[in-house]
Amino acid sequence: MAFSEVWMRRSWCASALVFSVGSLSGCSFLLDFDALQKGSGGVSATGGASASAGMTSGGASGAAGSGGLGACEASCMDTDTDPCTVARCVDQGSGPVCVQAPREGLVLDRDFDPIIAERQYQLSMVAGPSEFYLSSLSTTGGVSDATVYRLSATSTTVTPAVALGSLKFAGPPVSAPALAVDTSNGLKIHAYVGMRELTGAGARAWHVAFDSTFKVGARSAVSTSYLLASSLASQLNKPSALNIADTVWGAWINADGTIGLDSSAPSGESLQFGDSATPASSVALLATKANRPSALFTSDAHGVFLALE
């Protein structure tokens, strides 16, 4: 039986994760979130250093020039504990000076334990105050589930936090949970996920809130329908979640192609964007300058749109 695995590598300087999803037979592909965030120019690194995507891990540039740097190089050494810098002699106009310069490349990589299932379909990730949270839509034994994992910031440990399918409040999941973290009143992790109905052929979008131990604090169906594909393999759309000014919002695509939005605020505010004439095929939440939600969405054969209130 073939299995699919998710490999995760964290780059400390870039504070990012790189995912590799593939089968144990050797076929795999790599999603480099560093490059996706900023293109080939790299990402902002801890402490303001710049990490260039695609360069050799742990590498540092050679010393600047060679004229008169010998004495400096003989005594120049690392004097801080920042893994994103390296001691380097730099001629600043009045002679060579030993400085703690940014390292180039993605340094101090380490591999997390792989997550294995028969088939992995969708991934989503968010950073908390002290750890990462990864969600995955997968199937094992022909049964789909949406699992949230905790990724330690200090080790390679990957801990399953909750499997939404096991909570039995709806049918099998049809999307990876879109995650957002709220720390305005203790730690809460919010998930927006597509779930099949317990009976019938339809599905709905659900909002589930967890505390820091992943105990369910609240859960509710936030839509009456959810856009379904013919199979999980072709289920490309998934919800989007975003913390906007300490209020978590979720967005999803309804069965008619319109976009539903839900607020985690006590008021339970909800919005609807778009229309069935330009049905959405994917959606991502954005925030306006007024800290209100907007939606960037694609519509097959129509283009890309920005929906505002």
Beta strands, then each sheet from edge to edge (+ up, - down):
strand 1: 4-11
strand 2: 16-23
strand 3: 28-32
strand 4: 43-44
strand 5: 50-51
strand 6: 85-91
strand 7: 96-102
strand 8: 110-111
strand 9: 115-117
strand 10: 119-127
strand 11: 131-140
strand 12: 143-152
strand 13: 158-163
strand 14: 178-182
strand 15: 188-196
strand 16: 203-210
strand 17: 216-221
strand 18: 240-244
strand 19: 247-253
strand 20: 259-263
strand 21: 270-273
strand 22: 282-287
strand 23: 293-299
strand 24: 303-307
sheet 1: 3+ 2- 1+ 8-
sheet 2: 3+ 2- 1+ 9-
sheet 3: 4+ 5-
sheet 4: 6+ 7-
sheet 5: 10+ 11- 12+ 13-
sheet 6: 14+ 15- 16+ 17-
sheet 7: 18+ 19- 20+ 21-
sheet 8: 22+ 23- 24+
end
